[in-house]
Amino acid sequence: MTKRAVLTVSIVAILIVSLFVRIYRVSDISMLYTLADGDLVLVENISAGIHVPSYFFYVDKHIYDREKGIRRGDLLAFRHPLEGRLYLKRCVALPGDRIFQKEKNLFLQIGADSNKSCLLAKKAGIETYRDEDGCWLKNPYSGYYKITHKKEVSGPVELIDYPKTLIPPHNYFFMGDFRDNSTDSRFFGPVDYDRIYYKVFMIIGRGRSLDDLLRVKWL
């Protein structure tokens, strides 16, 4: 095989691989302390459906739908409904779930089903909250991920309280792990499935120098 043929095959192979796996650089701190500004993650375009890849442009469409590949707690890259660029956040609620936030506490009702939520809470040891709409999981992700709040942050109101919301079909609710420094679904609402491009499956870039960390704007 000639050098030109090897180069051609290599380029084609890279392009094919990039359809399904690519590197994503975190460019903010909304996912602290799971991810920090400058971290690198590997994302894939298979398990949650095959999306039209983003090559300097965006087409909000899946070539192959597989919504069941998205689970609560997944880290996903989706296109911001207003700004148009890709954001990386945690999926905290699936279609059919109910959520609300009160005094910075997140409440989740699985499938809008009070009994199912209570059974899951008992099985997993998650704190519950009860009101006129039944049983809710209280801060269900805090036992598994480092969810961060800053006491000194008192607004805007979306960071503190969010009304009861039933997640529509084919939509997903996203939040940052650094809850007081995240522009997420509390501001722009649930995200349509076709705007979800990639799913994170590996963190590959950590351990920056202190000089790098000192340049991060935390708030």
N, C-alpha and C positions, 0 to 999 in steps of 0.2 A: 504494500500500500504506500502510495506516495505521501510526502509531507502535506501536500494540499488536501489530499483525501482524508488524512488523519485529522487535519484542522477542521475540515468540513463536518466530519462525523462528530468531532468533539463539540463544535458549536451547536449542532442539531441536538446532541444528547443533553447539553446544558439547557437549551430552550425547552426540551421536553420535560426535564426534571423541574425547571422553574414553573411549569404549569401547575405542579402539585406541591412543591416544597420550596420555600424561600426564606430569606433572613429578613426580619423586621426589627428596626431600631426604635426603641422607646424614646420619645422626645418630650416627655413631661414627667411630673411626679404624682399623678393622680392614682397610681397603683402602688405607692409606698405601703408597706415595705416588702411587698412581693416583688416589685420591679421598681427600679430607679431610673432617672434620666440617663440615657446612654447605654443602658442594658441592651443586649441583643437576644432575640428569641427566634426559634425556628417555628414557622407556621406552615400548616398543611391545608390542602384544598380538596380533601377527599371525604373524611368521615362525616362532615356536616353538609355534604353535597359538593358537587363540582361547580365552582363559580367561574364566570368569565374572568381570567386573570387581569390584574391591573398593571398594564405596561404604559405608564405615563398618561393613562386615560382610564376612565371608569365606565363600565357597563353594568348597571344594577340588574343582573340576570343570572340565574343558575342554569347551567347546561344540564345538570342532573340534580334533582331535588332529593334531599335526605334530611328533613327537619328532625327526625328522631335521633340524629347524631349530635344534636345540641342538648346539653344537660345543664341543670342548675349548678352554678359554680364554675363553669367553663370560662376560660379567657378567650375572647374572640376579637378579631379586627373587623370593624364595620365602617361604612362610610357615613360620616356625620350628615344628618338630614339638612343642615343649614350651611355648614362650611364647605362640605364636599370632599374633605380629605379623610383618610382612614384614622380611626380612633381605636384604641385597645382598652377594653374594660371587661369586667366580670359580669356574666349573665346571672342575675339574681332571681328572675322569674320567667316562666315559660308561658306560652299561650294557655289561657284558661285559669291561670293562677290569679290570686288577688294580693295586692300589696298596699301598704301605707307606711308612712314614717311619722313618728311623733317624738319630739324632743330628741332628735338624732338617733332614735331607735328604729330599726327596720322590722316590720311585721309582715309575715308571709303566710298565706293560706294556700296550701297545695291543691291545685285544681278547684279552687273556691269551695273546698270540701272541709268542713269543720272536723268531722269525725276522722277523716284520713289524716288531717294535720295533727290531731291529738295523738293518734296511734303512732305516727312517725316521731313525734316529740318524746313520747314515752320510751320508744325503742332506742332512740339516739341520745336521750338525756338532754334534750333541748328545752330551754325555758319557754313557757307558754304565757299567753295573755288572752283573757276572755272579755268579750263585750256583747252587744246585742246581735252581732253577726257570727257569734260562736268562738271557736278556738283558733288562735294564731300562733305561729312560731315566732318567738322574739329573738332578733339578731341571730338567725340560724347559721350564719357563716362565720361568726366570730370565734367559734370553737375549732375551726379548721384553717382559717386564714387570719393574718394579722390585719384586722380592721382598725384603722387609725382615726382618731378624732383629736381636735385641738380645742381645749376649753375656752380659749380666748376668742375663737371664731364664733360670732353671733349672727351672721347673716351672709348672704340673702336668705330669705325665708325658705327657699327650696332646699337648703342644706339642713334645715331643722325639722320642718314639717312637710308632709306630702299627702294629699288626700287619698282616700280609698279608691283604688283603681283596679278594674278587671282587665287583664291583658287580653287584647283581641286575638283572633286566630291569625297565625303566621306572623306574630309580632313577639318581641323579646325585650325585657326590661334590663338595662345595664346600669351598673354603678361602679365607681372607682373604689379601691380598697382604702385610699386616703379620702374618706368621705367628705371632709371639709375643704378639700382642694380639688374637686372633680366636677367638670362640666359633663353631665351624663343624662340619662333618661329623666331625671328629676326636672331638667330644664327643657328638653326637647321631646319627651315622651317615648313610648315604646318604639323599637326599631323594626321595620319590616324585614322579613327573612331575606329578600333579594338584596338588601343592603349589607348583609353579613358575608364577608369575603373569605376570611381565613380563621383557622382555629389554632391556638398555640399548643404545641406539644412538648417543647423543650426550651429551657432557658440556657443559653450558651455563653453569655457575656456578662461576667461579674468581676469583682475585685479590681476596680479602678483605683488610681492613686488618690491620696488625700488632696492633692492639688486639683484633681478633676472634680472631686466631691465638693470642694469649697466653692467651685464655680456654679454649682447648682443653686437656682433660686427656689427656696423652699416655699415661701408664701408671698 
